[in-house]
Amino acid sequence: MAYSLYCHIPFCVSKCLYCDFFSLPCCNVSEDYLNCLLKEIDFYKNKFSIDHFRTVYVGGGTPSLLSAHQIELLLNSAVSTETIEVTMEMNPESLTEEKLQSFSNSGGNRLSLGIQSFNDKALETIGRVCRSKHAEKALDIVKKVWNGRLNLDVIAGLPDQSDDEFLLSLEKILSYNPDHVSMYTLTVEEETPLYSEIEANRIKFDFDDADRQWLLGREILFKKGFTQYEVSNFSLPEAECLHNLTYWNLENYIGVGAGASGSVYGSCGERWANKNDVDAYVKNISALKFDSVSEREELPVETQEFEFLMMGLRKGSGVNSAEYSRRFSSVAPWNGNLDSRLNFLAERISRKEEPDGSADYFLDKNQILFLNKILLDL
């Protein structure tokens, strides 16, 4: 049985105003926290009899706050010769040639760099530490020493960023030849400082303008040969993020670190989420009290069936009827019949016959704009 691994580094130099993910202000990663990650990895290897991870993803937070030596220690524990993809998120202001070289030497083959924008006014408005000079310096380092896959993040709809400024940022990002682009529309969550600033009218933001800006960016990506293989993710041929496809295909993954989650599927599915408490995490993992750091729940097959459709319809390829039948023949009243399950969506969803007689149900580039409404109807 294949497993993927997600390692969470919940530290940032400072928190962006729009961010609602768990992270703490910090300029480095303690040895205690790193050692706990290594212990938790070993715990799950033993618990599920894992001899290797298919993919590994180091995310955050800001994983590039790890030192070059820490990157090496972490990946030496997580990566084997059978691991096919090793991704690490880095922020431009904390990326160095030494860290990037250490990542590459330790098996890293996919870099995800959070650019977001080259517009300094927009970056300042959202409280981002990174500026265009940091992004340019980091991308010059990448061009010099990096030979793996490259994902660059960009956000549409930032306050104080016009359509032309956004498109200029996107064109500049594409000039560095990424084979993958994650393009998001700015999301304003209620518990964030950005929401408070917008509500108080101290920052101007328009949801419709943000959506329109994203659509302009999508057309550029299409013209450059990128495929929208997931709602917010675009890739050149054969450059999809295999780790993220693990989530969208409802495949097994282990999550380690404070705030991380993991899921194991099958007839007796299980999901857990580590608490958002670094101090408690370090204390308990150091004492080998692994179950005390997480909240666990069973995943009945009925829940898995719903999540399979919810996650699968995010993908450009959609969901396949043969795969659905194989995994969910026990779920009434459809009993593995995807045609019956999705018949009520026939006018809002596309269908394609495969040579093996199965069918793919998917949302085309126009239908996917209504994804949230379709998922609510599931």
Salt bridges, closest charged atoms under 4 A:
ASP51 OD1 - HIS52 ND1 2.80
GLU82 OE1 - HIS52 ND1 3.68
GLU97 OE1 - LYS144 NZ 3.35
GLU136 OE2 - LYS172 NZ 2.36
ASP163 OD2 - ARG212 NH2 2.62
ASP179 OD2 - ARG149 NH1 2.98
GLU197 OE2 - ARG202 NH2 3.02
ASP209 OD1 - ARG212 NH1 2.84
GLU230 OE2 - ARG314 NH2 2.57
GLU270 OE2 - LYS47 NZ 3.36
GLU270 OE2 - ARG296 NH1 2.92
ASP291 OD1 - ARG296 NH2 3.42
GLU305 OE2 - ARG341 NE 2.67
GLU307 OE1 - ARG271 NH2 2.75
GLU323 OE2 - ARG326 NH2 2.80
GLU323 OE2 - ARG327 NH1 3.66
ASP339 OD1 - ARG351 NH2 3.35
GLU353 OE2 - ARG351 NH1 2.32
GLU354 OE2 - LYS352 NZ 3.84
ASP377 OD2 - ARG348 NH2 2.87
ASP377 OD2 - LYS373 NZ 2.98
